[in-house]
Amino acid sequence: MFQGFTDETIGFLWGIRMNNSREWFADHKKDYQKHLYEPMKALSAEVSEEMREECRAYGLAPKVARIYRDARRIHGKGPYKESLWFVLQKPAEDWTSTPAFYFEVMPTGYEYGMGFYASRPIQMEVYRRRILRDPGELEALARRLNGQETFVLVGDEYKRSKGEVSELLKPWFNRKSLALIATRKPDGLLLSPELKDTLVEAFRWLLPYYGYLRRLEQEPLPET
């Protein structure tokens, strides 16, 4: 049962940041298991269970990331990641371009939200064509987002405009990828079992945005 993370969780992550070596990790592997991996695994399972109906409808499954960095992507950064996360996502070979719900804890705090890790250009072209053809649905979602203060829209943008849309949709239209994210400093919620309820509530609030992105899968691909 998820009881919250601990001060030792943040301490371990700072330790990884300052001592990213196999020797240090070997000496602290029990701390990793007890204070980071096991709580994250329990949290992902409980959030998934609370959202059982939603997960079934969209084919979502929980997955906890590995702390071990891909050897092809180390580039002098050390063998271990400095954060750990779980996702609720549709199992896919190319998981980076599949929209997902996620929670991540890092030395400086934690964040949660929904979106793409790195969408493919063709996906965003389908997304823009959908907006141009029928802007009303996304305009309603944009107004809903603007009426709250928890989540912000993020994602790299093209330097040149991809087309003309309303002022309301301009922040949404020119993205290379997109996500809705809430970011928090370490606080009492992180150390509390109530974090699970907060994530369930947040993910359910984000469901209309997730559904919008998933429905793009039904759109015809642009001709090349």
C-alpha positions as protocol buffer text, in pm:
chain_id: "A"
residue {
  index: 1
  type: MET
  ca { x: 0 y: 0 z: 0 }
}
residue {
  index: 2
  type: PHE
  ca { x: 128 y: 344 z: -92 }
}
residue {
  index: 3
  type: GLN
  ca { x: 208 y: 543 z: 222 }
}
residue {
  index: 4
  type: GLY
  ca { x: 381 y: 839 z: 60 }
}
residue {
  index: 5
  type: PHE
  ca { x: 739 y: 901 z: -33 }
}
residue {
  index: 6
  type: THR
  ca { x: 989 y: 1002 z: 237 }
}
residue {
  index: 7
  type: ASP
  ca { x: 1261 y: 1254 z: 302 }
}
residue {
  index: 8
  type: GLU
  ca { x: 1497 y: 970 z: 218 }
}
residue {
  index: 9
  type: THR
  ca { x: 1345 y: 957 z: -131 }
}
residue {
  index: 10
  type: ILE
  ca { x: 1459 y: 1311 z: -204 }
}
residue {
  index: 11
  type: GLY
  ca { x: 1788 y: 1244 z: -28 }
}
residue {
  index: 12
  type: PHE
  ca { x: 1855 y: 944 z: -250 }
}
residue {
  index: 13
  type: LEU
  ca { x: 1780 y: 1145 z: -565 }
}
residue {
  index: 14
  type: TRP
  ca { x: 2015 y: 1422 z: -457 }
}
residue {
  index: 15
  type: GLY
  ca { x: 2272 y: 1151 z: -391 }
}
residue {
  index: 16
  type: ILE
  ca { x: 2234 y: 1024 z: -748 }
}
residue {
  index: 17
  type: ARG
  ca { x: 2274 y: 1376 z: -882 }
}
residue {
  index: 18
  type: MET
  ca { x: 2592 y: 1436 z: -682 }
}
residue {
  index: 19
  type: ASN
  ca { x: 2741 y: 1083 z: -702 }
}
residue {
  index: 20
  type: ASN
  ca { x: 2621 y: 926 z: -1026 }
}
residue {
  index: 21
  type: SER
  ca { x: 2840 y: 616 z: -1025 }
}
residue {
  index: 22
  type: ARG
  ca { x: 2793 y: 243 z: -1008 }
}
residue {
  index: 23
  type: GLU
  ca { x: 2993 y: 227 z: -685 }
}
residue {
  index: 24
  type: TRP
  ca { x: 2767 y: 478 z: -507 }
}
residue {
  index: 25
  type: PHE
  ca { x: 2450 y: 315 z: -637 }
}
residue {
  index: 26
  type: ALA
  ca { x: 2565 y: -30 z: -523 }
}
residue {
  index: 27
  type: ASP
  ca { x: 2614 y: 106 z: -172 }
}
residue {
  index: 28
  type: HIS
  ca { x: 2267 y: 265 z: -173 }
}
residue {
  index: 29
  type: LYS
  ca { x: 2064 y: 14 z: -374 }
}
residue {
  index: 30
  type: LYS
  ca { x: 1856 y: -81 z: -69 }
}
residue {
  index: 31
  type: ASP
  ca { x: 1764 y: 287 z: -27 }
}
residue {
  index: 32
  type: TYR
  ca { x: 1658 y: 297 z: -392 }
}
residue {
  index: 33
  type: GLN
  ca { x: 1436 y: -7 z: -350 }
}
residue {
  index: 34
  type: LYS
  ca { x: 1281 y: 102 z: -20 }
}
residue {
  index: 35
  type: HIS
  ca { x: 1238 y: 475 z: -65 }
}
residue {
  index: 36
  type: LEU
  ca { x: 1195 y: 519 z: -440 }
}
residue {
  index: 37
  type: TYR
  ca { x: 1115 y: 213 z: -651 }
}
residue {
  index: 38
  type: GLU
  ca { x: 875 y: 28 z: -421 }
}
residue {
  index: 39
  type: PRO
  ca { x: 668 y: 338 z: -332 }
}
residue {
  index: 40
  type: MET
  ca { x: 653 y: 435 z: -701 }
}
residue {
  index: 41
  type: LYS
  ca { x: 542 y: 85 z: -797 }
}
residue {
  index: 42
  type: ALA
  ca { x: 270 y: 88 z: -530 }
}
residue {
  index: 43
  type: LEU
  ca { x: 154 y: 435 z: -633 }
}
residue {
  index: 44
  type: SER
  ca { x: 128 y: 342 z: -1001 }
}
residue {
  index: 45
  type: ALA
  ca { x: -71 y: 28 z: -920 }
}
residue {
  index: 46
  type: GLU
  ca { x: -314 y: 210 z: -691 }
}
residue {
  index: 47
  type: VAL
  ca { x: -373 y: 498 z: -932 }
}
residue {
  index: 48
  type: SER
  ca { x: -434 y: 248 z: -1210 }
}
residue {
  index: 49
  type: GLU
  ca { x: -676 y: 54 z: -994 }
}
residue {
  index: 50
  type: GLU
  ca { x: -869 y: 369 z: -898 }
}
residue {
  index: 51
  type: MET
  ca { x: -895 y: 452 z: -1268 }
}
residue {
  index: 52
  type: ARG
  ca { x: -984 y: 99 z: -1370 }
}
residue {
  index: 53
  type: GLU
  ca { x: -1278 y: 195 z: -1593 }
}
residue {
  index: 54
  type: GLU
  ca { x: -1087 y: 472 z: -1767 }
}
residue {
  index: 55
  type: CYS
  ca { x: -784 y: 249 z: -1815 }
}
residue {
  index: 56
  type: ARG
  ca { x: -999 y: -27 z: -1961 }
}
residue {
  index: 57
  type: ALA
  ca { x: -1171 y: 213 z: -2201 }
}
residue {
  index: 58
  type: TYR
  ca { x: -841 y: 341 z: -2341 }
}
residue {
  index: 59
  type: GLY
  ca { x: -630 y: 28 z: -2303 }
}
residue {
  index: 60
  type: LEU
  ca { x: -398 y: 194 z: -2050 }
}
residue {
  index: 61
  type: ALA
  ca { x: -146 y: 8 z: -1837 }
}
residue {
  index: 62
  type: PRO
  ca { x: 87 y: 133 z: -1562 }
}
residue {
  index: 63
  type: LYS
  ca { x: 461 y: 119 z: -1613 }
}
residue {
  index: 64
  type: VAL
  ca { x: 743 y: 232 z: -1383 }
}
residue {
  index: 65
  type: ALA
  ca { x: 1055 y: 361 z: -1554 }
}
residue {
  index: 66
  type: ARG
  ca { x: 1398 y: 210 z: -1503 }
}
residue {
  index: 67
  type: ILE
  ca { x: 1650 y: 407 z: -1300 }
}
residue {
  index: 68
  type: TYR
  ca { x: 1921 y: 281 z: -1534 }
}
residue {
  index: 69
  type: ARG
  ca { x: 1999 y: 515 z: -1819 }
}
residue {
  index: 70
  type: ASP
  ca { x: 2012 y: 369 z: -2170 }
}
residue {
  index: 71
  type: ALA
  ca { x: 2380 y: 307 z: -2241 }
}
residue {
  index: 72
  type: ARG
  ca { x: 2333 y: 466 z: -2584 }
}
residue {
  index: 73
  type: ARG
  ca { x: 2218 y: 791 z: -2422 }
}
residue {
  index: 74
  type: ILE
  ca { x: 2461 y: 838 z: -2133 }
}
residue {
  index: 75
  type: HIS
  ca { x: 2673 y: 1105 z: -2307 }
}
residue {
  index: 76
  type: GLY
  ca { x: 2878 y: 1170 z: -1994 }
}
residue {
  index: 77
  type: LYS
  ca { x: 2573 y: 1201 z: -1767 }
}
residue {
  index: 78
  type: GLY
  ca { x: 2636 y: 893 z: -1555 }
}
residue {
  index: 79
  type: PRO
  ca { x: 2469 y: 552 z: -1569 }
}
residue {
  index: 80
  type: TYR
  ca { x: 2158 y: 645 z: -1365 }
}
residue {
  index: 81
  type: LYS
  ca { x: 1865 y: 879 z: -1415 }
}
residue {
  index: 82
  type: GLU
  ca { x: 1821 y: 1158 z: -1162 }
}
residue {
  index: 83
  type: SER
  ca { x: 1445 y: 1107 z: -1144 }
}
residue {
  index: 84
  type: LEU
  ca { x: 1192 y: 827 z: -1154 }
}
residue {
  index: 85
  type: TRP
  ca { x: 844 y: 820 z: -1301 }
}
residue {
  index: 86
  type: PHE
  ca { x: 548 y: 605 z: -1385 }
}
residue {
  index: 87
  type: VAL
  ca { x: 310 y: 635 z: -1677 }
}
residue {
  index: 88
  type: LEU
  ca { x: -40 y: 519 z: -1762 }
}
residue {
  index: 89
  type: GLN
  ca { x: -29 y: 465 z: -2134 }
}
residue {
  index: 90
  type: LYS
  ca { x: -140 y: 248 z: -2421 }
}
residue {
  index: 91
  type: PRO
  ca { x: 137 y: -13 z: -2462 }
}
residue {
  index: 92
  type: ALA
  ca { x: 325 y: 74 z: -2779 }
}
residue {
  index: 93
  type: GLU
  ca { x: 665 y: 6 z: -2928 }
}
residue {
  index: 94
  type: ASP
  ca { x: 714 y: 378 z: -2994 }
}
residue {
  index: 95
  type: TRP
  ca { x: 602 y: 490 z: -2648 }
}
residue {
  index: 96
  type: THR
  ca { x: 751 y: 839 z: -2683 }
}
residue {
  index: 97
  type: SER
  ca { x: 488 y: 937 z: -2941 }
}
residue {
  index: 98
  type: THR
  ca { x: 193 y: 790 z: -2751 }
}
residue {
  index: 99
  type: PRO
  ca { x: 6 y: 1030 z: -2520 }
}
residue {
  index: 100
  type: ALA
  ca { x: 27 y: 925 z: -2157 }
}
residue {
  index: 101
  type: PHE
  ca { x: -52 y: 1027 z: -1803 }
}
residue {
  index: 102
  type: TYR
  ca { x: 258 y: 1049 z: -1585 }
}
residue {
  index: 103
  type: PHE
  ca { x: 399 y: 1128 z: -1242 }
}
residue {
  index: 104
  type: GLU
  ca { x: 769 y: 1203 z: -1188 }
}
residue {
  index: 105
  type: VAL
  ca { x: 972 y: 1271 z: -875 }
}
residue {
  index: 106
  type: MET
  ca { x: 1312 y: 1442 z: -888 }
}
residue {
  index: 107
  type: PRO
  ca { x: 1556 y: 1602 z: -640 }
}
residue {
  index: 108
  type: THR
  ca { x: 1391 y: 1943 z: -674 }
}
residue {
  index: 109
  type: GLY
  ca { x: 1030 y: 1830 z: -648 }
}
residue {
  index: 110
  type: TYR
  ca { x: 773 y: 1647 z: -857 }
}
residue {
  index: 111
  type: GLU
  ca { x: 540 y: 1691 z: -1150 }
}
residue {
  index: 112
  type: TYR
  ca { x: 243 y: 1520 z: -1306 }
}
residue {
  index: 113
  type: GLY
  ca { x: 27 y: 1561 z: -1610 }
}
residue {
  index: 114
  type: MET
  ca { x: -55 y: 1427 z: -1953 }
}
residue {
  index: 115
  type: GLY
  ca { x: 82 y: 1457 z: -2302 }
}
residue {
  index: 116
  type: PHE
  ca { x: 345 y: 1340 z: -2545 }
}
residue {
  index: 117
  type: TYR
  ca { x: 705 y: 1278 z: -2447 }
}
residue {
  index: 118
  type: ALA
  ca { x: 807 y: 1348 z: -2807 }
}
residue {
  index: 119
  type: SER
  ca { x: 535 y: 1334 z: -3072 }
}
residue {
  index: 120
  type: ARG
  ca { x: 617 y: 1267 z: -3436 }
}
residue {
  index: 121
  type: PRO
  ca { x: 587 y: 1552 z: -3690 }
}
residue {
  index: 122
  type: ILE
  ca { x: 319 y: 1367 z: -3882 }
}
residue {
  index: 123
  type: GLN
  ca { x: 110 y: 1339 z: -3566 }
}
residue {
  index: 124
  type: MET
  ca { x: 124 y: 1714 z: -3511 }
}
residue {
  index: 125
  type: GLU
  ca { x: 34 y: 1775 z: -3874 }
}
residue {
  index: 126
  type: VAL
  ca { x: -279 y: 1564 z: -3821 }
}
residue {
  index: 127
  type: TYR
  ca { x: -344 y: 1763 z: -3503 }
}
residue {
  index: 128
  type: ARG
  ca { x: -317 y: 2099 z: -3683 }
}
residue {
  index: 129
  type: ARG
  ca { x: -543 y: 1985 z: -3965 }
}
residue {
  index: 130
  type: ARG
  ca { x: -801 y: 1877 z: -3709 }
}
residue {
  index: 131
  type: ILE
  ca { x: -788 y: 2221 z: -3548 }
}
residue {
  index: 132
  type: LEU
  ca { x: -830 y: 2400 z: -3879 }
}
residue {
  index: 133
  type: ARG
  ca { x: -1118 y: 2177 z: -3983 }
}
residue {
  index: 134
  type: ASP
  ca { x: -1306 y: 2187 z: -3651 }
}
residue {
  index: 135
  type: PRO
  ca { x: -1164 y: 2432 z: -3394 }
}
residue {
  index: 136
  type: GLY
  ca { x: -1465 y: 2426 z: -3163 }
}
residue {
  index: 137
  type: GLU
  ca { x: -1376 y: 2123 z: -2951 }
}
residue {
  index: 138
  type: LEU
  ca { x: -1023 y: 2240 z: -2875 }
}
residue {
  index: 139
  type: GLU
  ca { x: -1145 y: 2596 z: -2810 }
}
residue {
  index: 140
  type: ALA
  ca { x: -1372 y: 2457 z: -2538 }
}
residue {
  index: 141
  type: LEU
  ca { x: -1079 y: 2263 z: -2391 }
}
residue {
  index: 142
  type: ALA
  ca { x: -855 y: 2571 z: -2410 }
}
residue {
  index: 143
  type: ARG
  ca { x: -1110 y: 2781 z: -2220 }
}
residue {
  index: 144
  type: ARG
  ca { x: -1136 y: 2507 z: -1957 }
}
residue {
  index: 145
  type: LEU
  ca { x: -759 y: 2506 z: -1915 }
}
residue {
  index: 146
  type: ASN
  ca { x: -749 y: 2885 z: -1890 }
}
residue {
  index: 147
  type: GLY
  ca { x: -1005 y: 2869 z: -1608 }
}
residue {
  index: 148
  type: GLN
  ca { x: -777 y: 2678 z: -1371 }
}
residue {
  index: 149
  type: GLU
  ca { x: -431 y: 2727 z: -1218 }
}
residue {
  index: 150
  type: THR
  ca { x: -292 y: 2376 z: -1173 }
}
residue {
  index: 151
  type: PHE
  ca { x: -182 y: 2276 z: -1522 }
}
residue {
  index: 152
  type: VAL
  ca { x: 13 y: 2469 z: -1783 }
}
residue {
  index: 153
  type: LEU
  ca { x: 52 y: 2395 z: -2153 }
}
residue {
  index: 154
  type: VAL
  ca { x: 412 y: 2320 z: -2251 }
}
residue {
  index: 155
  type: GLY
  ca { x: 601 y: 2200 z: -2557 }
}
residue {
  index: 156
  type: ASP
  ca { x: 859 y: 2330 z: -2801 }
}
residue {
  index: 157
  type: GLU
  ca { x: 719 y: 2564 z: -3065 }
}
residue {
  index: 158
  type: TYR
  ca { x: 807 y: 2624 z: -3429 }
}
residue {
  index: 159
  type: LYS
  ca { x: 973 y: 2959 z: -3494 }
}
residue {
  index: 160
  type: ARG
  ca { x: 754 y: 3015 z: -3798 }
}
residue {
  index: 161
  type: SER
  ca { x: 377 y: 3005 z: -3783 }
}
residue {
  index: 162
  type: LYS
  ca { x: 213 y: 2691 z: -3919 }
}
residue {
  index: 163
  type: GLY
  ca { x: -114 y: 2871 z: -3994 }
}
residue {
  index: 164
  type: GLU
  ca { x: -372 y: 3122 z: -3876 }
}
residue {
  index: 165
  type: VAL
  ca { x: -602 y: 3038 z: -3587 }
}
residue {
  index: 166
  type: SER
  ca { x: -788 y: 3230 z: -3318 }
}
residue {
  index: 167
  type: GLU
  ca { x: -600 y: 3401 z: -3035 }
}
residue {
  index: 168
  type: LEU
  ca { x: -739 y: 3137 z: -2803 }
}
residue {
  index: 169
  type: LEU
  ca { x: -579 y: 2855 z: -3001 }
}
residue {
  index: 170
  type: LYS
  ca { x: -247 y: 3018 z: -3089 }
}
residue {
  index: 171
  type: PRO
  ca { x: -72 y: 2873 z: -2782 }
}
residue {
  index: 172
  type: TRP
  ca { x: -191 y: 2526 z: -2891 }
}
residue {
  index: 173
  type: PHE
  ca { x: -140 y: 2536 z: -3265 }
}
residue {
  index: 174
  type: ASN
  ca { x: 229 y: 2589 z: -3327 }
}
residue {
  index: 175
  type: ARG
  ca { x: 367 y: 2314 z: -3103 }
}
residue {
  index: 176
  type: LYS
  ca { x: 616 y: 2048 z: -3204 }
}
residue {
  index: 177
  type: SER
  ca { x: 479 y: 1844 z: -2915 }
}
residue {
  index: 178
  type: LEU
  ca { x: 256 y: 1925 z: -2620 }
}
residue {
  index: 179
  type: ALA
  ca { x: 176 y: 1833 z: -2263 }
}
residue {
  index: 180
  type: LEU
  ca { x: -26 y: 1968 z: -1971 }
}
residue {
  index: 181
  type: ILE
  ca { x: 191 y: 1969 z: -1659 }
}
residue {
  index: 182
  type: ALA
  ca { x: 167 y: 2059 z: -1291 }
}
residue {
  index: 183
  type: THR
  ca { x: 500 y: 2122 z: -1112 }
}
residue {
  index: 184
  type: ARG
  ca { x: 548 y: 2131 z: -734 }
}
residue {
  index: 185
  type: LYS
  ca { x: 834 y: 2165 z: -489 }
}
residue {
  index: 186
  type: PRO
  ca { x: 886 y: 1892 z: -227 }
}
residue {
  index: 187
  type: ASP
  ca { x: 596 y: 1925 z: 17 }
}
residue {
  index: 188
  type: GLY
  ca { x: 379 y: 1738 z: 260 }
}
residue {
  index: 189
  type: LEU
  ca { x: 162 y: 1592 z: -15 }
}
residue {
  index: 190
  type: LEU
  ca { x: 461 y: 1409 z: -163 }
}
residue {
  index: 191
  type: LEU
  ca { x: 511 y: 1241 z: 175 }
}
residue {
  index: 192
  type: SER
  ca { x: 143 y: 1153 z: 217 }
}
residue {
  index: 193
  type: PRO
  ca { x: -83 y: 867 z: 102 }
}
residue {
  index: 194
  type: GLU
  ca { x: -315 y: 1143 z: -24 }
}
residue {
  index: 195
  type: LEU
  ca { x: -83 y: 1191 z: -321 }
}
residue {
  index: 196
  type: LYS
  ca { x: -262 y: 898 z: -485 }
}
residue {
  index: 197
  type: ASP
  ca { x: -600 y: 1071 z: -459 }
}
residue {
  index: 198
  type: THR
  ca { x: -453 y: 1393 z: -597 }
}
residue {
  index: 199
  type: LEU
  ca { x: -316 y: 1211 z: -901 }
}
residue {
  index: 200
  type: VAL
  ca { x: -642 y: 1028 z: -966 }
}
residue {
  index: 201
  type: GLU
  ca { x: -836 y: 1354 z: -948 }
}
residue {
  index: 202
  type: ALA
  ca { x: -583 y: 1528 z: -1174 }
}
residue {
  index: 203
  type: PHE
  ca { x: -574 y: 1252 z: -1433 }
}
residue {
  index: 204
  type: ARG
  ca { x: -953 y: 1240 z: -1444 }
}
residue {
  index: 205
  type: TRP
  ca { x: -961 y: 1616 z: -1498 }
}
residue {
  index: 206
  type: LEU
  ca { x: -720 y: 1567 z: -1789 }
}
residue {
  index: 207
  type: LEU
  ca { x: -922 y: 1288 z: -1951 }
}
residue {
  index: 208
  type: PRO
  ca { x: -1098 y: 1516 z: -2205 }
}
residue {
  index: 209
  type: TYR
  ca { x: -757 y: 1634 z: -2331 }
}
residue {
  index: 210
  type: TYR
  ca { x: -627 y: 1280 z: -2344 }
}
residue {
  index: 211
  type: GLY
  ca { x: -936 y: 1170 z: -2534 }
}
residue {
  index: 212
  type: TYR
  ca { x: -885 y: 1450 z: -2785 }
}
residue {
  index: 213
  type: LEU
  ca { x: -528 y: 1339 z: -2855 }
}
residue {
  index: 214
  type: ARG
  ca { x: -621 y: 971 z: -2876 }
}
residue {
  index: 215
  type: ARG
  ca { x: -898 y: 1045 z: -3127 }
}
residue {
  index: 216
  type: LEU
  ca { x: -632 y: 1184 z: -3358 }
}
residue {
  index: 217
  type: GLU
  ca { x: -534 y: 821 z: -3416 }
}
residue {
  index: 218
  type: GLN
  ca { x: -858 y: 786 z: -3614 }
}
residue {
  index: 219
  type: GLU
  ca { x: -774 y: 1076 z: -3847 }
}
residue {
  index: 220
  type: PRO
  ca { x: -633 y: 998 z: -4193 }
}
residue {
  index: 221
  type: LEU
  ca { x: -261 y: 1058 z: -4229 }
}
residue {
  index: 222
  type: PRO
  ca { x: -149 y: 1336 z: -4466 }
}
residue {
  index: 223
  type: GLU
  ca { x: -35 y: 1222 z: -4806 }
}
residue {
  index: 224
  type: THR
  ca { x: 343 y: 1232 z: -4850 }
}
